[in-house]
C-alpha cells in the first residue's frame, strides 16, 4: 500500500500532486487550514475519492503535525514507506516583505516542525520527505544558468526563509539518515495559479478587459525574466525524487527564459491584440497597435524592495538521473491559461 501526506494540498501544486498520487493508487492524506471562506476549490473534483483524507492543521502548529503523523502511523500498521510532500508555505514573494515574521514561521520553522514531527514519531526509517524549495534562493544570481551547485543569494524574506528550509533538510538527511530531498523548482504556473501571482494576474486581467469589467491591466516590473513551466510537469518531478534509491537535491526547470513583458504580449496576441510600447519606466504604456487603445500601465507600488531580474535553471541533473523533462512549452502554458481565464 502506497501512502502519502501532502501539506498545501489545496494549492496549485498540492492539487496536481494529489491527482497524480490518487491515479497511482496512493492513500493520500492532506493538510488543510481552517478558513471561514472556501479554500478547497482546487480539490473539489476529488473530494469523493475514498482514498483521500483531509486533516485540519497548520505548519506553524507542531502539536497538530505530530498528531497527524501519529494517526497515520497507527492507521497503517504495516506501512513500509510514507511519502511526505511539504508544499505549504506563504509563497508570495512581494507579500513576504510585508509579512516577514509570518513568512519565517511558516516557510522556515514550519519545515523544521514537520521534520521534528517525523523524528518524534520514529518515522525516520519509513518517511521519504520532499521539501518544496525555490529558484528564489538564487536571487541576485551568481551564475547563469543556475544549477544545484550555484551559490545562493536570496533577495526577499521568502527566499531567506526557504534557504533555512533547504539547509535544515540537508542537515536532517545527514544527521539522522533521513530520506529527505530539496526540489529547487523554477517558476511553474497553471490555470490553478493563485490570482495574485503575476502570470495569473495577466491572464485574468486580459479576461476582464475582454468582458468590459475593466479597461486596463496595471503591472510592476515587466522586464524581469523567468524560467516558466507548467505545474503538472513539476509535480511529476517531485514524485520522481522520492522514488530513487538515495535522496538528493534537484533543480527542475525548462532551461528557457522569458520576460513578463513577453508573457503579456503572447497572452494578448491570442485574443487579437498586438501590444506595442511607448514611454519608459513607470511612464511606460502598452497599447494595441490596431485600435490604439492604451491597456497596460506600470505602477511602482508593485515593485519589490529588492528585485530579482533573471532566473533560468539548468535541470541536466534531473534529466540524467530522474529521466525528467518538461512536456508543456511556454507557448502552450500561456495558451492554456488564456483559454481558462478568457
N, C-alpha and C positions, 0 to 999 in steps of 0.2 A: 504494500500500500504506500502510495506517494502522498506526502503531507507537506503543506507549505503554510507559512504565516507571512502576511503582507501588511506592513504599515503603510498608510497612504493609499489604501485600496480604492478610495473614492476619487482619486486624482486621475489625471491623464494616463500616466504610466501604470498606475495601480490597476486601473480598469482593463487596460490592454493585457497586462500580465495575468490578471485573474482569468480572463477569457482563454488565454493560451494554456494556462495550467489546468483549467477545467476540461479543455479539449484533450489534454494529455492524460486525463483520468485522476488528477490530484484531488485530495481533500483540501480545500482552500479555506483558511481562516484569515479574516481581515480585521484590522483595527480601524474603527471609525470614531470620530469625535462627536459628542453630543452637541447638537446645534438646534436653535429654535426655528431656523429656516431649513428647507430641504437641501441636503448636500450630497445626496446619493444618486443623482440623476444619471451619472455615467455608468452605474452598475444596475440600474433598474431592470434591464433586459435579462439579467442573470439571477435576479432575486430568488426565483423559484427553483433554481438548481439545488438538488438535495445534497450536493457536495460542497455547498458554500455556507460558511458560518461566520457571522459578524459579531464583533465584540466592541463594546463602548470602552474608550480609554484615550490616553494621550501620551505622547513620547516624554512629556515633562513629568509624568507620574510613574515613578519607579515601582510603586506597590502594585499598580494595575498591570504593568508589564510582567512583573514576576508572577502574579496570579494567573494571567492568561497563559503563559508558558507552562505553569504548573498544571493547569487544567488540560492543556493539550497533551502533556506528558502522561497524565493519568488516563485520558480518554483512549490513547493508543499505546497500550502496554507493550506491544511487540514492535514498536516503532524503531526502525533502523536508522533512518535519516529524517531530519526536519530541516527543510529549506526555509530560511528566514530572509525576506527581502525588505530592507529598510529604505522605503521610498518617501516616508513622511518628512515634511520639512516646511519651514517658512521659506518658500522658494522664489520669492520675487526680489531681485537684486536691488531695485530702487527703494522698495519698502524697507529693506534691511538697514538703510541709512536712517530711517525714521523710527525703526524698532530694533535697534542693535542688541539690546539686552534679551528680548524675547527670541530673536534670531539665534543668539548664542545658546539660550536654554534649550531650544528645540533642535537646532541643527548640529550643535556640538555636544552638549551634555545629554541630549536625548539619545544619541548614538551610544554614548558611554553607559547610560542606564539600561539600554537594551542588551548590550554586551554583558553587563553585570547580571542582568536577569538570566541570561543563558548560563553564566557561570554558577550562580547561586542555586539554579535548578539542576546542576550536574549534567548539563547537556552539551558540554564541550566536545564530547566524543561522538555526538549524534548530529549536532547542528552544522549546517552549511550556511554561512552568513554572507549576504550581499549588501554592500553599502553603496548607496547612490551618491557617487562623487560627481564632480562637475568640472567643465572646462574653465569655469571662473577661477579655479585655482591658479591658472596661468596669468590672468590679469594683464599686467604690463609685461608682455611676452618677451622671454629671453632667447627664444629660438623659433624659427619658422620652417616647417610646421611644428606643432607641439606633439610630443610623444611621451611615453612613460618615464623617460629619463630626463625630460626637460625640467629645469628648476622652476619652482613655483614663485609667484609674486602676486598674490590676490590683491584686489583693489576695491573691496567692499566688505562690510561686516558679514554678509552672506558668504563670500569667498573665504574669509578668515575662519568663520565657524566651520565651514566644510573642510578646511585644511586641518583643523583639530581632529575632525572625524576621520579623515584619511589616515593620519598618523596613529590615532588610538586603535584603529582597526589593524594596522600593521603591527602595532605593539602587542595586541592580544593574540594575534596569529603567532608571533614569535615567542611570547611569554607563556602561553597556555596551550600551544599546539592546536589552536582553533582553526578550523577551515573557514577563513574569512577573506573576502575579496573586495577590492575597490573597483568599481566601474567608473572610469573617468569619461563621462558621456558629454559629447558636444551637443549643441542645441538640437533638440528634436521636438518637432511640432506635430499638430494634427488638428482635425476637426473638433477634438475634445480639449484643446488647449484652453487654459483659463482666459477669461475675457480681457484681463489687464496685461497680458503678455503681448509684445509688440506685433507678432505675426497675426494673432487673432484680432488685435485692435485694428489692423489694416483691413482684413477681410470683412470683419463686422462693420467697420466704418464705411467700406465700399457698399455693403448691403444697405446701410441706412441712407447713403446718398442716392442709391438707385430707387429706394422706396419713397424718397421725399421726406424722410424723417429728419434729415439734416442736409446741409449743403456743403459741409467741409469736413476734412479729417485733419486733426491737429497732432503733430508729431514732435519728437525731440531730436536727438542726433540721428540723422538718416544716412550718415556716411560711415558708421561703424559696420564692420564686416564680420560675418559669422559663418560657421560651418553648419548648415541646416540639413537635417534628415527627418524621416518620419518616425514617430514614437513606436509604431508597431514593429519596425525593424529592430529598434533598440531594446525592447523588452525581450525579444528572442535572444539577443546577445547577453542580456542579464542571465537568462536561464542557462545558456551555454557555459557561462563562467562557473556555475555550480555543478556542472556535470563532469568536470575534469578530475583527473587523479589527484592533483595537488592544487592548492589555492594560489592565486596570483592576481595581479592588478593589470587591468587592460584599458586602453583608450578605444572608444567607439566613435567613429567619425566618418564623414563621406570623403574627406580629403579635398573638398572644394570650398571656396569662399564666395559669398555673395553679400552685397551691401543691403541695408534696409531700403535704400533708395531703389535698388533693383527689384526687391520684393514688391514694393509699391507699384513700380512700372509694370511688372508682369501681371500682377493681380488686376490692375485697372485695364490693361490691354485685353484681358479675357472678357471684359464686359464692354468693349468698344471704345475705350478711351486710349488716347496716345498722349501720355504725360510728358510735357516739356517744362523746363525750369527757368525762372528768372530771379534776379536778386542773389544775395549772398547771406550766409549765416542765418541769424534769426529773422532776417527780412526775405529769405528765400521763399518763393511761392511756386507750387506746382499747378499747372493749368492744362486743360485739354486742348490739344493742337487743333482739333476740328471745330469745337464750339467756342473756344476762347475762355471757357468758364474756369475761374480760379477755384480749386477744390482742396488743395493741400497746403497747410500753413505750418510754420515752426513756432514753438513756444519753449523758451529756455527753462520753464518750470519742469519740463520733462527730462532735462539733462540730469545725469548722475553727478554728484560732487567729484567723483574720480571716474573718468570714463575708461572703458576697455575698448580700444579701437579695432583690434583684429584678433580673431581666434580661428585657427584652422588646424585640424588634427591629422595625425598620421596613425592609422589603425593597422599598420602592417603586422604587428604582433598578433592582434585579434584574428586577422585574416589567415595568418600562418598557423597559429596554434588552435584556434577555435573553429576555423572554417567559416568565419562570419564575414558577410559583406552586405551592405545596404542594398535593398531591392527597389526602393521608391526614390526616383530622382527629384531634384529640386523643383523642376518644372511640374512634375506630377503632384508633388506636395502642394504647391501653390494652387494648382487646378482643383485638387480635392477640397481644399479649404474654401476656395471661392464658390465652388458648387454648393457646398454645405451652407455657407453664410449668405449667399446671394440668390 
